[in-house]
C-alpha cells in the first residue's frame, strides 16, 4: 500500500520529535561531561561551548579517582554473571526438556522473586554481612545479586532451550548417547547463542544495579554508580565529574544492547515475549 | 532397569535443585530474620544486638512513626500513572514504527538507549536538567510559561512526584515501544487484510484487530513494568530522597530510610513483612492473569 507523501512527512516529523525527546537528555549529559565548570550551569543554558576532556582526565586518568570503581563494577558484574550460570543452565534445561509436575509452580516462584523489591533482602544481608565481617567484599555483592540473576537467567534460558528441537537430542540418545552426552555435545552448543545473550543481560542488570553495592560496598570496593553518588556528598562544582563517570557507566550497557539487537525484547521480558 | 528409570524420573528435579537450594539459602535468612526481629525492639544506634520482645508494637510503629500510608499512596500513584502513560506513549511510537518507513531499524536501535542505562544514571540526567538555575528542563518550562515553583521542580511537594515519574517515563517508554512494535509486526497479514475487506479502518481496526492480537504481550509487559515501578527506589534516592517532607517517598525508600538511615531494625523488619504481603498478593493476581493458559 503506497502512502501519500504528506503523510510520510508527518510520520517522519513525529519520529524526529520522539528521537529528540529520548536522546536529547543523553546528549545533554554527554555534553556536560565535556563542559568547563562555568558552562555547566550557565543560565540560559549554553548550546555551544568549548569542549574539554578535563573531567575524564580527573576521574579516570590523573588522579583517576573513579578508576578503581570501574574495576569494581567489572568484577561484581562479571562475577555475578559467571556464578549464576551453573545454577540457571541446569535448571532451565530441566524445565525445558522434562515433564515436571512442579514446573508451573517453580516458574511462578522464580518470577515472583524477580519482581520482589530488592530492598527487602538487603537489610537482613547488611546485618548478616556485617557480623560475618564480609561487608565491603566483592563476594557479598556477587552473592546477593543472585537473587536477581538466577531467576532471570532461568526464565530467559528456558525460552532458548525450548527452541532447540528435542528430536536431535532424542536421536543422539537412540544412537547410544547418555542424557549428559546429549546435553553437553548437542543441546548446549545449539543453545550457546542463548547462553551468551542471557549472560549479557545478567551482566547489564548487575552493572546497572545500585541498591546492593550502595549498602554492601566500602570505599575500596565501591562500584561506579556508588562512586558517582558520593560526589553529591561533597560540595562545590562536581557535576562535570558526575557526568564523566556517568558516561563511562552508560557505555557498556549501550554497546551491549546494540550488539543484542533482536534479542532485546526477549531479554527485557524475561523470555516471555519472543520478539 | 528400574533403578535407571527412577533415576531418570528424578533427574529434572536434581537439575533444578541447585537453583532452588541456592535461592532458598538467599531468601530464607532475610525472611526469617525479618519475622523474628519484627517482634523485637532493636535500634542499631543504641544496641548492637536485639533487645526484648515487644509483641506487635513494631507493626503499630510502622503506621505511627513512619509515613507508611503516604508512601503506599505515592507508590500506587506512581505505578498506576507511570504504567498507563508509558504504555500508551509507547503504543503510539510502536504504531509510528509499524508504518515500516525507511530507517525504522536504526530508529529502533537508537530509541532503546534510555532503557539500557542504569536507573540511577537516568536520575543524574534529570537532576541536572531539573536544576533551578540553568537546568535545561526548568529553563524550557519557564520559556513556555509553565509556573516552575521557586524551590525548583524537585523541591516543591506539588511537582516532586511528577518529576520522578517523568524521568521514569523517559527511561521506560522505549521499552513499551520496542516490545509492542515487535507485537504489531507479528500480527498475520491475512487477519489485517480480512479486516480491511470487512471495512474496518482507523480506530475500529485498532480496537478490534490490533489490540486483541497483541493483548497477551501487552499484559505481560504491563505486569513487569508495574512491579518495577512498585519497587521504585533508585530515582527517589538520587532525585528527592523522598522529599520535600514525604511528598515523593515510596514504599521501598521508606523501608530504606527506616532500616539503613534510622537503623530501626525492628520497625524495618515489621515493614518488610507488610511489603512482602502486599507484593505477594499483587504478583499472584497478575501472574495468574498474565500466564493464564500458558504452555509451560
Interface residues (C-beta under 8 A of the other chain):
Chain A: X3 X8 X11 X12 X14 X15 X18 X19 X21 X22 X23 X25 X26 X28 X29 X32 X40 X41 X42 X43 X44 X45 X86 X87 X88 X90 X91 X93 X94 X95 X97 X98 X99 X100 X102 X103 X104 X106 X107 X108 X110 X111 X112 X113 X115 X116 X117 X118 X119 X120 X121 X122 X123 X124 X125 X126 X127 X128 X143 X144 X146 X147 X150 X151 X154 X179 X204 X207 X208 X209 X210 X211 X214 X215 X225 X228 X229 X232 X239 X242 X243 X246 X249 X250 X253 X254 X256 X257 X258 X261 X264 X265 X268 X269 X270 X272 X273 X275
Chain B: X8 X11 X12 X13 X15 X16 X18 X19 X20 X22 X23 X26 X27 X29 X30 X33 X34 X93 X96 X97 X99 X101 X107 X109 X110 X111 X112 X113 X114 X115 X116 X117 X118 X119 X120 X121 X124 X125 X126 X128 X129 X131 X133 X134 X135 X136 X139 X170 X173 X174 X175 X178 X179 X182 X183 X217 X220 X221 X224 X227 X228 X230 X231 X233 X234 X237 X238 X251 X252 X255 X256 X259 X260 X265 X268 X269 X272 X275 X276 X279 X280 X283 X284 X287 X290 X291 X294 X296
